[in-house]
């Protein structure tokens, strides 16, 4: 068996096409979804990511209010900008690019964002609503993973899912989303981590393995059963003298070996990554609809 590749770039492109149509219809009603973006400092990875988000907004017709601030920006200045966006009716979603410079209090900034504009899904109110199954903004990467599964025809309901990784951004919220008593959930979920004893004993029984540990080769072929579905969230730099940059990107899964046993597998890059920004756009459009009193699913 050789796995079918889950093409995150294509799924993301399909979803953005759908969103572009939806945004055009909203504009006919005088509704323009708006995303406020705050980038503090000059971290190259953050700059690249924010630029990609700005282009994505432009591509589907979302208004983007971009704020690039110097690294020496004070906590008070940053909090004032967040509050300004909270009150701005043109802004439906607020994105503060992380990590912030060390001198700034990240938790205080995220807590200051209006939960109704928290399109990253990080505010404790939205996290709490997600936990109890109420309508809330879902965190972008976990939501993107679920979309990849659903749009690839993978059945989640009743599946045995093992998540390797317990971060607040991926592992914990994804586990909560998958165990909900609702459509496209109802899975039996095991969360493993660095202190898990005998990791293969868990992954071998899984119908779906989601690797989000941040370490290459965390999941190898001898750790999974035939026909498993594998979602690789990891992005790791590995030295490679044959590459111009001196490195290549790999996931947390031994891709070449595991794809010979899996039924579906995501590549790195080009798997989960493209979905994160797409789900941010999705949440921004949802927020604009809620603000206009339009019922959302």
C-alpha positions as CSV (number, residue, x, y, z in Angstrom):
1,X,0.0,0.0,0.0
2,X,1.2,3.5,-0.8
3,X,-0.6,6.3,0.8
4,X,-2.8,8.9,-0.9
5,X,-1.2,12.3,-0.4
6,X,-3.4,14.8,1.3
7,X,-2.6,18.0,-0.6
8,X,-3.0,20.8,1.9
9,X,-2.2,23.4,-0.8
10,X,-5.1,22.2,-2.9
11,X,-7.5,22.0,-0.1
12,X,-6.6,25.5,1.1
13,X,-6.9,26.8,-2.5
14,X,-10.4,25.2,-2.8
15,X,-11.5,26.8,0.5
16,X,-10.2,30.2,-0.4
17,X,-12.1,30.0,-3.7
18,X,-15.3,29.3,-1.6
19,X,-14.5,32.2,0.7
20,X,-13.9,34.6,-2.2
21,X,-17.4,33.9,-3.5
22,X,-18.8,34.3,0.0
23,X,-17.0,37.6,0.6
24,X,-18.3,38.9,-2.8
25,X,-21.9,38.1,-1.7
26,X,-21.4,39.8,1.6
27,X,-20.1,42.9,-0.1
28,X,-23.3,43.0,-2.2
29,X,-25.0,43.5,1.2
30,X,-22.6,46.2,2.2
31,X,-20.6,43.9,4.5
32,X,-16.8,44.0,4.1
33,X,-14.9,41.5,6.4
34,X,-11.9,43.2,8.0
35,X,-8.8,41.8,9.7
36,X,-6.5,43.9,11.9
37,X,-2.9,42.6,12.0
38,X,-0.3,43.7,14.5
39,X,3.4,42.7,14.1
40,X,5.8,43.9,16.7
41,X,9.6,43.7,15.9
42,X,11.4,42.3,12.9
43,X,11.4,38.6,13.4
44,X,12.0,37.2,9.8
45,X,9.6,34.2,10.2
46,X,6.9,36.5,11.6
47,X,7.3,39.0,8.9
48,X,7.1,36.3,6.2
49,X,4.0,34.9,7.8
50,X,2.2,38.3,8.2
51,X,3.0,39.1,4.6
52,X,1.4,35.9,3.5
53,X,-1.7,36.7,5.5
54,X,-1.9,40.2,4.0
55,X,-1.7,38.7,0.5
56,X,-4.3,36.1,1.3
57,X,-6.7,38.8,2.6
58,X,-6.2,40.8,-0.6
59,X,-6.8,37.7,-2.7
60,X,-10.2,36.9,-1.3
61,X,-11.4,40.5,-0.8
62,X,-11.0,40.9,3.0
63,X,-10.0,44.4,4.2
64,X,-6.7,44.3,6.0
65,X,-5.5,46.9,8.5
66,X,-1.8,46.2,8.8
67,X,0.2,47.6,11.7
68,X,4.0,46.9,11.9
69,X,5.5,48.3,15.0
70,X,9.1,48.6,16.2
71,X,10.5,46.1,18.7
72,X,10.7,48.9,21.3
73,X,7.0,49.4,21.3
74,X,5.7,49.6,24.9
75,X,3.1,47.5,26.5
76,X,0.8,50.5,26.9
77,X,1.1,51.4,23.2
78,X,0.3,47.9,22.1
79,X,-2.6,47.6,24.5
80,X,-4.0,50.9,23.2
81,X,-3.8,49.7,19.6
82,X,-5.7,46.5,20.5
83,X,-8.4,48.5,22.3
84,X,-8.7,50.8,19.2
85,X,-9.3,47.7,17.0
86,X,-11.8,46.3,19.5
87,X,-13.9,49.5,19.0
88,X,-13.4,49.7,15.2
89,X,-16.5,48.4,13.4
90,X,-14.4,47.9,10.2
91,X,-12.3,45.3,12.1
92,X,-14.0,41.8,12.5
93,X,-10.8,39.9,13.5
94,X,-7.7,40.9,15.4
95,X,-4.4,39.0,14.9
96,X,-1.4,39.8,17.1
97,X,1.5,37.9,15.6
98,X,3.4,35.8,18.1
99,X,5.9,35.6,19.5
100,X,6.1,39.2,20.8
101,X,9.4,40.7,22.0
102,X,10.4,39.5,25.4
103,X,9.7,42.8,27.1
104,X,6.0,42.6,26.3
105,X,3.4,40.6,28.3
106,X,1.9,38.2,25.7
107,X,-0.8,36.9,27.9
108,X,-2.1,40.3,28.8
109,X,-2.3,41.3,25.2
110,X,-4.2,38.2,24.1
111,X,-6.6,38.6,27.0
112,X,-7.3,42.2,25.9
113,X,-8.6,41.1,22.5
114,X,-12.4,41.2,22.3
115,X,-13.5,37.5,22.2
116,X,-15.9,38.4,19.4
117,X,-12.8,39.4,17.3
118,X,-10.5,36.6,18.5
119,X,-10.1,34.9,15.1
120,X,-7.1,32.9,16.3
121,X,-9.3,31.2,18.9
122,X,-6.8,31.8,21.7
123,X,-8.9,33.9,24.2
124,X,-9.9,31.9,27.3
125,X,-13.5,32.6,26.7
126,X,-13.4,31.0,23.2
127,X,-11.3,28.1,24.6
128,X,-13.9,27.6,27.3
129,X,-16.8,27.7,24.8
130,X,-15.0,25.2,22.6
131,X,-14.4,22.9,25.6
132,X,-18.1,22.7,26.4
133,X,-19.2,22.5,22.8
134,X,-20.7,26.0,22.4
135,X,-20.3,28.0,19.2
136,X,-16.8,29.7,19.2
137,X,-13.9,30.6,17.0
138,X,-11.9,27.4,16.6
139,X,-8.1,27.6,16.7
140,X,-6.8,27.7,13.1
141,X,-4.4,24.8,12.9
142,X,-6.6,22.2,14.6
143,X,-9.6,23.3,12.6
144,X,-7.5,23.1,9.5
145,X,-6.5,19.5,10.3
146,X,-10.2,18.5,10.7
147,X,-11.0,20.1,7.3
148,X,-8.1,18.1,5.7
149,X,-9.6,14.9,7.1
150,X,-13.2,15.7,6.1
151,X,-12.3,16.9,2.6
152,X,-10.2,13.8,2.0
153,X,-13.2,11.6,2.9
154,X,-11.7,10.3,6.1
155,X,-14.3,9.2,8.7
156,X,-13.7,10.8,12.1
157,X,-16.8,9.5,13.9
158,X,-15.9,6.4,15.9
159,X,-12.3,6.5,14.9
160,X,-9.4,5.8,17.3
161,X,-7.2,8.9,17.2
162,X,-3.8,9.3,18.8
163,X,-2.4,12.8,19.0
164,X,1.3,13.0,19.8
165,X,1.8,16.5,21.4
166,X,-0.1,18.4,24.0
167,X,0.5,22.1,23.1
168,X,-2.1,24.7,23.7
169,X,-2.1,25.6,20.0
170,X,-2.5,22.1,18.5
171,X,-2.7,19.0,20.7
172,X,-5.1,20.1,23.5
173,X,-7.6,22.0,21.4
174,X,-7.6,19.3,18.7
175,X,-8.4,16.6,21.2
176,X,-11.3,18.6,22.6
177,X,-12.7,19.3,19.1
178,X,-12.5,15.6,18.1
179,X,-14.3,14.3,21.2
180,X,-17.3,16.6,21.0
181,X,-20.7,15.0,20.7
182,X,-21.5,16.5,17.3
183,X,-21.1,15.8,13.6
184,X,-17.5,15.5,12.3
185,X,-16.3,14.5,15.8
186,X,-17.3,11.7,18.2
187,X,-13.8,10.2,18.0
188,X,-12.0,8.3,20.8
189,X,-8.9,10.3,21.5
190,X,-5.6,9.5,23.2
191,X,-3.2,12.4,23.8
192,X,0.5,11.3,24.1
193,X,3.5,13.4,25.0
194,X,7.2,13.4,26.1
195,X,6.3,11.6,29.3
196,X,4.2,8.9,27.7
197,X,5.4,5.4,28.4
198,X,5.7,3.0,25.4
199,X,4.4,5.4,22.7
200,X,4.2,2.7,20.0
201,X,1.6,0.8,22.1
202,X,-0.7,3.8,21.6
203,X,0.1,4.7,18.0
204,X,-0.2,1.1,16.7
205,X,-3.9,0.9,17.6
206,X,-4.8,4.2,16.0
207,X,-6.9,4.7,12.9
208,X,-5.7,8.3,12.8
209,X,-2.3,9.5,14.0
210,X,-1.6,13.2,14.4
211,X,2.0,14.1,15.0
212,X,2.6,17.5,16.6
213,X,5.6,16.9,18.8
214,X,8.1,19.2,17.1
215,X,10.8,16.5,16.7
216,X,11.8,14.7,13.5
217,X,11.1,10.9,13.2
218,X,8.8,10.9,16.3
219,X,6.5,8.6,14.3
220,X,8.2,5.7,12.4
221,X,6.7,2.9,10.2
222,X,7.0,0.3,13.0
223,X,4.8,2.5,15.2
224,X,1.7,2.4,13.0
225,X,-0.7,-0.1,11.6
226,X,-1.5,-0.8,7.9
227,X,-4.1,1.7,6.5
228,X,-3.6,4.3,9.2
229,X,-4.3,8.0,8.3
230,X,-1.3,10.2,9.3
231,X,-1.4,14.0,9.7
232,X,2.0,15.5,10.2
233,X,1.9,18.9,11.9
234,X,5.7,19.2,12.6
235,X,8.0,21.6,10.7
236,X,11.6,20.9,11.5
237,X,14.9,22.1,10.0
238,X,17.4,19.4,9.2
239,X,20.8,20.1,7.9
240,X,21.3,19.3,4.3
241,X,24.4,20.4,2.4
242,X,22.7,19.7,-1.0
243,X,20.3,22.5,-0.4
244,X,21.0,26.1,-1.2
245,X,19.9,27.2,2.3
246,X,21.9,24.4,3.9
247,X,18.8,22.7,5.3
248,X,15.5,21.1,4.4
249,X,12.1,21.0,6.1
250,X,10.8,17.7,7.5
251,X,7.9,16.8,9.7
252,X,7.6,14.7,12.8
253,X,6.9,11.6,10.7
254,X,9.3,9.4,8.8
255,X,7.4,10.2,5.6
256,X,9.1,7.9,3.1
257,X,8.7,4.8,5.3
258,X,5.3,5.5,6.8
259,X,3.6,6.4,3.4
260,X,4.1,2.7,2.5
261,X,1.8,1.6,5.3
262,X,-0.7,4.5,5.5
263,X,-3.9,5.0,3.5
264,X,-3.6,8.8,3.7
265,X,-0.7,11.1,4.7
266,X,0.2,14.8,4.7
267,X,3.5,15.9,3.4
268,X,5.8,18.5,4.9
269,X,5.8,21.2,3.6
270,X,2.5,21.4,1.8
271,X,0.2,19.6,4.2
272,X,-1.1,21.2,7.3
273,X,0.8,24.5,6.9
274,X,-1.4,26.1,4.1
275,X,-4.5,25.4,6.1
276,X,-3.6,27.7,9.1
277,X,-4.0,31.0,7.2
278,X,-7.0,29.7,5.4
279,X,-8.8,29.0,8.6
280,X,-7.9,32.5,9.9
281,X,-9.6,33.9,6.8
282,X,-12.6,31.6,7.5
283,X,-12.9,32.8,11.0
284,X,-12.7,36.5,9.9
285,X,-15.6,36.0,7.5
286,X,-17.6,34.2,10.2
287,X,-17.0,37.1,12.5
288,X,-18.2,39.6,9.9
289,X,-21.4,37.6,9.5
290,X,-22.0,37.4,13.2
291,X,-21.5,41.1,13.6
292,X,-24.0,41.7,10.8
293,X,-26.5,39.4,12.5
294,X,-26.2,36.7,9.9
295,X,-26.8,33.2,11.3
296,X,-23.7,31.0,11.0
297,X,-23.5,27.2,11.3
